[in-house]
């Protein structure tokens, strides 16, 4: 049975699920009534962060143009350009035992492609969520439904997976940003 989180809550992942080695982090969303005339393309991205909350190199930014890290322990599923249909729109596969030791935290984000140019924001998005699934059994372990607390934001850090005392934990973040993907990249130390 999945643990449902609220913004700011943290939960043990590997301690409460002994033997868990591979997970899928699924991200999903739907569009609210939108008739702006432009396609609405949301993208999942992942930042692999060191002990001070920054990437060690630009290669630690995983997205549709850089779909996996150097040892393939973290890989993004691809780019769903519409978000239509049920289930996860995009996902990140993680082999927990092979995540490089210098990665202390993995931040999961959703951004709106060309949001400023298309006059789009997360006020036009509904049913956003992040969930953690045991890849071996397809069991949903953790779920965080973001709600509709956003209006002018063009990027959201939805959650973080982080190391704590030799175990992995998950934090429901739900923080929005107005500067889109470029703002997230600057915050996490990626060269823009």
Secondary structure, 3 states (H helix, E strand, C coil): CCEEECCCCEEECCCCCCCCCEEEEEEEEEECCCCCCCCCCEEEEEEEECCCCCCCCHHHEEECCECECCCCCEEECCCCCCCCCCCCCEEEEEEHHHCCCCCCEEEEEEEECCHHHHCCCHHHEEEEEEEEEECCCCEEEEEEECCCCCCCCCEEEEEEEEEECCEEEEEEEEEEECCHHHHHHHHHCCCC
